Amino acid sequence: MAKERALGKLSQRQIRNSNNRRDKRQHYDNIGSFSEAGFAIVMLNKKFGMINRQGEEIIPAKYDFLWEFAKGGIARFEINKKYGLVNKKGEEIVPPKYDKIYDFVKGGLAIVILNGKYGIINRQGHEIIVPKYNLIFKLAGSDTEIYAKINDEKLARIKIKQQKVGEIEYI
C-alpha cells in the first residue's frame, strides 16, 4: 500500500470554470489525473485534497496523504501519521486515529492497526473486531473467515456473517 498516487506534472495549475476562465479560488500546486468516477487528487502547500471535474473542492487540501475513492465512496487519508476515512461529501467518517488502515476487500471490511493491535472495520467506520489481536490475516478467497493471532501460541478462527462476528474457534 505504498503512496504511489502520482500527481500531474504541471505546476501552479488552475482549474477552469464553466466559462473556460481561470478560477482564482481553485488554485493548486498540482492536480492529479481524473479518475473514471470524476475525481482528482490535488496538492496545495504539500497537503492533499480532492476535486470533481467541475473544479469543486470535495475534500479540502489538509491531509498529508490522500488515496482515491474506493468502492463505496470512501477514501483513506493520513494526517500526523494517523489514518482515517473520508466520504465524497468531505466528511470524516473515521477520525485520524489508526496507525494503519489496509485496503477494503470484497465484503466491505478492512484490517486496521491501533497501538500495535489488529482489528477490522467496515466501510461505515464501525469496528467489527476491536483492535486487540497481535495479527489478523485471512485466507485468499474467504471473505467470511479470518484468523487472529492472540499470542505466540494461540490462534483463533473468526467467522464473520453480515459484517458481524459470528463463531470464534480457538486453534
FENLINFEN-V495940 format. One record per run of one state. SS is the DSSP state (a for helix, b for strand, c for the rest). FROM is the first residue (numbers start at 1). LEN is the number of residues. If there is no record, write none. Layout:
ss:SS from:FROM len:LEN
ss:SS from:FROM len:LEN
This chain:
ss:c from:1 len:6
ss:b from:7 len:1
ss:c from:8 len:6
ss:b from:14 len:3
ss:c from:17 len:5
ss:b from:22 len:6
ss:c from:28 len:2
ss:b from:30 len:3
ss:c from:33 len:6
ss:b from:39 len:6
ss:c from:45 len:2
ss:b from:47 len:6
ss:c from:53 len:4
ss:b from:57 len:7
ss:c from:64 len:1
ss:b from:65 len:2
ss:c from:67 len:3
ss:b from:70 len:1
ss:c from:71 len:3
ss:b from:74 len:6
ss:c from:80 len:2
ss:b from:82 len:6
ss:c from:88 len:4
ss:b from:92 len:7
ss:c from:99 len:1
ss:b from:100 len:2
ss:c from:102 len:3
ss:b from:105 len:1
ss:c from:106 len:3
ss:b from:109 len:6
ss:c from:115 len:2
ss:b from:117 len:6
ss:c from:123 len:4
ss:b from:127 len:7
ss:c from:134 len:1
ss:b from:135 len:4
ss:c from:139 len:6
ss:b from:145 len:5
ss:c from:150 len:5
ss:b from:155 len:7
ss:c from:162 len:2
ss:b from:164 len:7
ss:c from:171 len:1
